[in-house]
Amino acid sequence: MIVAVSTIKDSAPNVRRFVSRNLANGVDHLVVFTEDTGAEAEALLDEHPAVTHVRTGGDWWVDRPDDLNNRQRANANLARVLLAPFEWAEWLVHIDGDEVALLDRDIVTGLPDDQRTFRMLPLEAVSRDTWPEGEVTHFKRLLDRDELGLLKMLGLVRQPDNKRYFHGHVRGKVGVRLRTDCRLGLHVVKGGRGRYVSTTPVEGLSVLHYDSATADEFVRKFMTLAGSGSSAVYRNSRSGPVNAMRTLAAMDLPDEVRARYLRRLYELTTQEDFETLLDLGLLEEVRADDGPHVPDPFPPDDLARFEALLAAAASEPRGDLTLDSDDGGYAVLRSALAATGQQAGPAQEVLDKVADKIARRDAAVEAARRAEQEPPPPQPGRLQRLRLRRWNA
């Protein structure tokens, strides 16, 4: 099974589309952490059989990170370690609430057993004022140098660079094989000692990014981000427009005034020439609502076990869930297993490997410390050296 994990705050209609589209395009189960996303959306998540819903308000956080990105990483890696005891959970992908993972199951199943990661390249929704059919159907792909050069000459991009062509990320999203020591970032994977793990793009696997697909969504997104605590809204390569958006989103203005000028900024900085991009053959048509995938069901007994582990982890410090932790977050799993009386099952192997790695590291550190404290062995004097030379001769 492929499990997706997300941290979201969105409207009920958007949450409904997010769930249905991901389940229709390759995901079997969603673990969704919500941040005060509203009673209607939360009820929808609670009732869906293919969703594990985790509310992160109240006393969920022992020490709540101020930055949204840090909360996303902590939640993703909490799901990663707590899913490890369930053998049927094979892969975990980290996606945002405005994304859909397009996962060809034959491709994923055919990946080598020793391949621990995969990368999904992005397809970004074209930004229009509205979509005539009420559904986003066309997406931009990453372009080569010549295609970007053409768009620059046509005045559609300022620089021939995909980072200028795309409004959101260009690196895509990643998946990791569960029961390994791979940690999930927003766009990267790290292993032990904080070293980056290679995540090669796999043809046939991609992620749809509904980044500001309409003027209304653009306004909603920045109104939400104004209160999210996130310090990273967009890339630095769009610093001019981004700084204007950040400033407007953070200003003490009536909501209707802020929304009106965010819409104007959308028209000036983000809205795109859909017809030209379509004429040039630079767009991919994808109808996410029509995906053919039928999800594998989460075994009910295991679902209850997983929810118990999540509940037990709520009171645990989550400092080890950072990407650079030696333990990789498995300390949280050990504590949750002990609190619930559950067995580690197939996770035991990776728990042992991580514990052994830490023990060997600690032993090496202790050996180095002792070596520094021990006095150097006495050196033979000149007379003793002469005697030794004669003896050896």
C-alpha positions, 0 to 999 in steps of 0.5 A: 500500500501507498500512504500519503501524509499531509498537513492542511488548513483548507475549505471543506470543498477543497479538502473533499477534492484533495482526498478523492483525487489522491485516492483516485490516482494511486494513494491507498490511505491518507494521514491528514493532520489538520490545523483548525481547518473548520468543523465541516472539513474535519467531519468529512475527514473523520468519516472517510474510511480511507483517511486517518485524521489527526487534529493538531490543536489543543495539547497535540504539540509538546513544543509547537514549532512556530514555522509551518514547514517545521510542523509539516516535516514533524508530522510527516516523519511521525507518520513515517515511524508510526507506520513502520510496524505495519508490513502492508504499508510499503511507501509514504509520500508527503504532499500538500493540500493543493497537490495530487500524487499521480502514482502508476501502481505498476511502476511503483510495484516494479521498483527494485527492492533496494530502492528506498526513494522515488521523486515525482516531478511537478505538473503545475496548474495554469493560473487563470482568472477562472476555469470555464468548466469549473475544473482545472484540466491543464498543467505546465510541465518543466520545459527545456532551455529552448522552450524557455527561450521561446517563452522569453522572446514572446514575453511570457517569462522574464528569464529562461528558467523553470523557476521563473516559469513555475510559481511554486516548487520545481523539485517535485515531491518524494516518496520513501520506503517505510522501515528504512532510515530515510527521513522526509523533507518537503522536497528532499530525503535525508538519511543517517547523520543528516546526509541527503539521499539521492531521489531520482525522478521516475518516469510515470510518477508525478505530482499535480500542484494546484498552485494559485490555479484561480484568482479566488484560490490565490487570495484564499491561499495568501489570506491563510498564509498570513496567519500560518506562521510560515516564513517561506511562502515562495522562492526567493527567485520571485522576491519582488512579487513575493515580498509584495504579497507577504506585505499585503497579507500581513498588513492590518487591513480589513479582509475585503481590502486585503483580498481586493489587492491580492486579486490585483497582484494576482492579475499583475504577477501570476495570471498566465496566457493560457491560450498561447501555452496551449497553442504551443503544445506546452501543457499536459491535460490531466483530469484528476477527478477521473483517476482509475485507482481503487484503493486497497483498504486499511485493515480495520484492526491495524487502523485501530492500532495505528490510531492508538500509536498516534494518540500515545505519541501526542504526549511525546517530545518530537525533537528526534523527528528532525531530518538530522537526528541520529535516531531518525524519530524512532525513539517516538515509536519505541515510546508509543509501542511501550505505552500501548503494549504493541509489538514492533513486528516488521519494524523491529529490524530497523529499530535494531539497526538504528539503536546499533548505529547510535551505540557504535557512535556513542562508543566511538565518542567515549573512546575518543574522550578517554584517549584525550584524557589519558596521559601520553606514554613516557618516551625513552631517554637518550641513554635508554635509546642508545641501549635499545639500539645496541640490544637490537643490533 
